[in-house]
């Protein structure tokens, strides 16, 4: 009888303890989940750190979206910030029939594709090469040299390109030293895409490598050992173990890069291009700058910007869906 009583008391005490813990952490009965209100009360100091970033995005990212209404209304400087007169899709029809817009849209697509094809796989290749090095000192040296350009200002990068590629620059001095003729790289449209993509690769390869090297540390060493026991060489281990191990990171960065596919580097192009290279260098962002800010045609520029944003949203949604279905990795 006493044991039964003690057991009953024990069960009662255990039950009351679980109720106390459930009440403390806000778990729903039978679900084991913690409610948002309970988590917020418990870790309010941690959540308070997100207030400033959320305010930044709210003020500088989401509230300005209200200005997209002028893409459908005629805006006059000095008038209402939401436009004076409803014009519907007339601005969209205007730029779709504009030959200059078709040229800059084509340039944006070409530069976006080239940048994605060249700049996306290079950090992966460099990370795999550095991962094979046994000398940590040499690996750190290569890493430091490769990601140093990421911290340089776009203005400094543009200035270096002008110094290297001018008629009296380093590259032309090498060409003339071997008996060739100096080339005006920055004035010839056919050279602009090569210059832009090469400089982007040089500037971003090191920073992207850091992310992939961090992902490589999560690959289980036992998988390599099992592959070696099965007779796999280094190439086979890389293909069947390393690349599948970092595939989630690869797909996440690919989706993010695809989302910014249309937003090719405005600052660098603005600093490097000139009227002679417009046929291959002028892109949507620089065209928007000239039309919107220099010509004060804000409604027309807003329509083009909204069109560009819709394409970017479509690309990131599509790439996320394809990645989720094909590779099993996605952002959401």
C-alpha positions in Angstrom: 0.0 0.0 0.0 2.8 2.4 0.9 4.6 1.6 -2.4 1.5 2.3 -4.3 1.1 5.6 -2.5 4.7 6.5 -3.1 4.4 5.6 -6.7 1.3 7.7 -7.0 3.0 10.6 -5.4 6.0 10.2 -7.7 3.7 10.1 -10.7 1.9 13.1 -9.4 5.1 15.0 -8.7 6.4 14.1 -12.2 3.2 15.2 -13.8 3.3 18.5 -11.9 6.9 19.0 -12.9 6.1 18.5 -16.6 3.2 20.9 -16.2 5.5 23.5 -14.6 8.1 23.1 -17.4 5.4 23.2 -20.1 4.0 26.4 -18.6 7.5 27.9 -18.2 8.5 27.3 -21.9 5.0 27.8 -23.3 4.6 24.4 -24.9 1.3 23.5 -26.3 -0.3 20.5 -24.7 0.4 17.3 -26.6 2.5 19.1 -29.3 5.9 19.8 -27.6 6.1 23.1 -29.5 7.2 26.4 -27.9 4.8 29.3 -28.7 6.2 32.6 -30.2 5.1 34.6 -27.2 6.9 32.3 -24.7 10.1 32.3 -26.9 10.0 36.1 -27.1 9.6 36.5 -23.4 12.4 34.0 -22.7 14.9 35.4 -25.3 13.8 39.0 -25.7 17.4 40.2 -25.5 18.4 38.1 -28.4 15.4 39.1 -30.5 16.0 42.8 -29.7 19.1 42.6 -31.8 16.9 42.2 -34.9 15.1 45.5 -34.4 17.7 47.8 -36.2 18.0 45.5 -39.2 14.3 45.2 -39.5 13.9 48.9 -39.3 16.5 49.4 -42.0 14.8 47.0 -44.4 11.4 48.6 -43.5 12.5 52.2 -44.1 15.0 51.8 -47.0 13.7 48.7 -48.8 9.9 48.3 -48.3 8.6 51.8 -47.9 10.3 53.0 -51.1 8.3 50.3 -52.9 5.3 52.6 -52.6 7.0 54.8 -55.2 6.4 52.2 -57.9 3.0 53.7 -58.3 4.5 56.4 -60.5 5.2 53.7 -63.1 1.5 53.9 -63.8 1.0 57.6 -63.2 2.6 60.7 -64.8 5.0 62.2 -62.3 5.9 65.9 -62.4 8.8 67.1 -60.2 7.4 69.4 -57.6 4.0 67.8 -57.7 2.5 64.9 -55.8 4.9 62.1 -54.9 2.4 59.6 -56.2 2.0 61.2 -59.6 -0.5 63.6 -61.1 -2.4 61.6 -63.7 -3.1 57.9 -64.2 -1.6 56.6 -67.5 -1.8 52.9 -67.0 0.7 50.8 -69.0 1.7 53.5 -71.4 5.3 53.7 -70.0 5.7 50.0 -70.3 4.5 50.0 -73.9 6.9 52.9 -74.5 10.1 51.2 -73.4 9.1 47.8 -74.9 9.0 49.6 -78.3 12.2 51.6 -77.7 15.2 50.3 -79.7 17.6 51.7 -77.0 15.8 49.7 -74.3 16.1 46.5 -76.4 19.8 47.1 -76.8 20.4 47.7 -73.1 18.2 44.7 -72.1 20.2 42.5 -74.4 23.5 43.8 -73.0 22.2 43.1 -69.4 21.3 39.5 -70.4 24.7 38.9 -72.0 26.7 40.3 -69.1 24.5 38.5 -66.6 25.0 35.2 -68.3 28.7 35.6 -68.8 29.2 36.7 -65.2 27.2 33.7 -63.9 29.0 31.2 -66.2 32.5 32.5 -65.4 32.3 33.8 -61.8 30.1 31.1 -60.2 32.3 28.0 -60.7 35.7 29.7 -60.1 35.4 29.9 -56.3 34.3 26.3 -56.2 37.4 25.2 -58.3 39.8 27.3 -56.1 38.2 26.0 -52.9 38.7 22.4 -54.1 42.3 23.1 -55.0 43.0 24.8 -51.7 41.4 21.9 -49.9 44.0 19.5 -51.4 46.9 21.6 -50.1 48.8 20.1 -47.1 50.7 23.3 -46.2 48.4 25.4 -44.0 50.8 28.4 -44.3 50.7 28.3 -48.1 46.9 27.9 -48.1 46.5 31.0 -45.9 48.8 33.0 -48.1 46.8 32.1 -51.2 43.5 32.9 -49.4 44.7 36.3 -48.3 45.9 37.2 -51.8 42.8 36.0 -53.5 40.2 37.7 -51.3 42.1 41.0 -50.8 40.5 42.5 -54.0 37.0 42.1 -52.4 37.8 44.8 -49.9 38.9 47.3 -52.5 36.5 50.1 -53.5 34.9 50.0 -56.9 36.5 53.3 -57.6 40.0 51.9 -56.9 39.3 48.9 -59.1 38.2 51.2 -61.9 41.3 53.3 -61.5 43.5 50.2 -61.6 41.8 49.1 -64.8 42.4 52.5 -66.4 46.1 52.4 -65.4 46.5 48.8 -66.7 44.5 49.2 -70.0 45.2 52.7 -71.1 47.3 53.3 -74.3 50.3 53.9 -72.1 49.3 51.3 -69.5 51.0 48.1 -68.4 49.2 45.8 -70.8 50.0 47.9 -73.8 53.6 48.3 -72.8 53.9 44.5 -72.7 52.2 44.3 -76.1 54.4 47.0 -77.7 57.5 45.4 -76.0 56.9 42.2 -78.0 56.5 44.2 -81.2 52.7 44.6 -81.2 50.5 47.6 -81.6 48.9 49.3 -78.7 45.1 48.7 -78.3 42.6 51.2 -76.9 40.9 48.6 -74.7 38.5 51.0 -73.0 37.3 52.6 -76.2 36.5 49.5 -78.2 33.0 48.0 -77.6 34.2 44.4 -78.3 36.6 44.5 -75.3 34.3 45.8 -72.7 32.6 42.5 -71.8 35.9 40.8 -71.4 37.2 43.5 -69.2 34.1 43.6 -67.0 33.8 39.8 -66.5 37.5 39.4 -65.9 37.6 42.1 -63.3 34.5 40.6 -61.6 36.1 37.2 -61.4 39.3 38.7 -60.0 37.4 40.7 -57.4 34.9 38.0 -56.2 36.8 34.7 -56.5 38.5 34.9 -53.1 35.5 35.9 -51.1 33.4 33.1 -52.6 36.1 30.6 -51.8 35.8 31.3 -48.1 32.2 30.1 -48.1 33.0 26.9 -50.0 36.0 26.2 -47.7 33.7 26.5 -44.7 31.3 24.1 -46.4 34.1 21.6 -47.1 34.8 21.3 -43.4 31.3 19.8 -42.9 31.9 16.8 -45.2 32.3 13.6 -43.1 35.9 12.2 -43.3 34.5 8.7 -43.0 33.0 9.1 -46.5 36.5 9.7 -47.9 37.8 6.7 -46.0 35.0 4.5 -47.4 35.7 5.8 -50.9 39.4 5.0 -50.6 38.6 1.5 -49.4 36.4 1.1 -52.5 39.4 2.1 -54.7 38.3 5.6 -55.6 41.1 8.0 -56.7 41.2 11.7 -55.8 39.1 12.7 -58.8 36.4 10.1 -58.0 36.4 11.2 -54.3 35.9 14.8 -55.4 33.1 13.9 -57.7 31.2 11.4 -55.5 32.0 12.8 -52.0 33.1 16.4 -52.0 30.8 17.9 -54.5 27.6 16.2 -53.1 28.7 17.3 -49.7 28.8 21.0 -50.6 25.8 20.8 -53.0 23.4 22.7 -50.6 25.8 25.6 -50.4 26.4 25.6 -54.1 22.6 25.6 -54.9 21.9 28.3 -52.3 24.6 30.6 -53.8 23.4 29.8 -57.3 19.8 30.8 -56.4 21.1 34.1 -54.9 23.2 34.8 -57.9 20.3 34.1 -60.2 18.2 36.5 -58.2 20.7 39.3 -58.9 21.1 38.2 -62.5 19.6 41.5 -64.0 21.3 43.8 -61.5 24.8 43.7 -63.1 27.4 46.0 -61.5 26.1 49.5 -61.9 29.0 51.3 -60.2 31.7 49.5 -62.1 30.0 49.9 -65.5 29.2 53.6 -64.8 32.9 54.2 -64.0 34.3 52.2 -67.0 31.9 52.8 -69.9 31.7 55.8 -72.2 29.6 56.7 -75.3 32.0 54.7 -77.5 31.3 51.5 -75.6 27.5 52.0 -75.2 26.7 49.2 -77.8 28.0 46.5 -75.5 28.4 48.3 -72.1 25.1 50.1 -71.6 22.8 48.0 -69.3 19.5 48.6 -67.6 20.9 50.1 -64.4 23.0 52.7 -66.3 20.1 53.4 -68.7 17.8 54.0 -65.7 20.4 56.4 -64.2 20.5 58.5 -67.4 16.8 58.4 -68.1 15.6 58.9 -64.5 18.2 61.2 -62.8 19.8 63.0 -65.7 16.7 63.4 -67.9 14.2 63.7 -65.0 11.9 61.2 -66.6 11.1 59.5 -63.3 7.9 57.7 -64.3 9.6 56.1 -67.3 12.5 55.0 -65.2 10.2 53.6 -62.5 8.4 51.5 -65.1 11.8 50.1 -66.3 12.9 49.4 -62.8 9.7 47.6 -61.9 10.0 45.5 -65.0 13.5 44.6 -64.0 12.4 43.7 -60.5 9.6 41.4 -61.7 12.1 39.6 -64.0 14.5 39.2 -61.0 11.7 37.9 -58.8 10.6 35.4 -61.5 14.2 34.1 -61.9 14.8 33.6 -58.2 11.4 31.8 -57.7 12.0 29.6 -60.8 15.6 28.7 -59.8 14.5 27.9 -56.2 11.7 25.6 -57.5 14.1 23.9 -60.0 16.8 23.4 -57.3 14.3 22.0 -54.9 13.0 19.5 -57.4 16.3 18.5 -59.0 18.9 18.8 -56.3 16.7 18.7 -53.1 18.2 22.0 -51.8 16.5 25.3 -51.8 16.1 28.6 -49.9 12.6 27.8 -48.7 
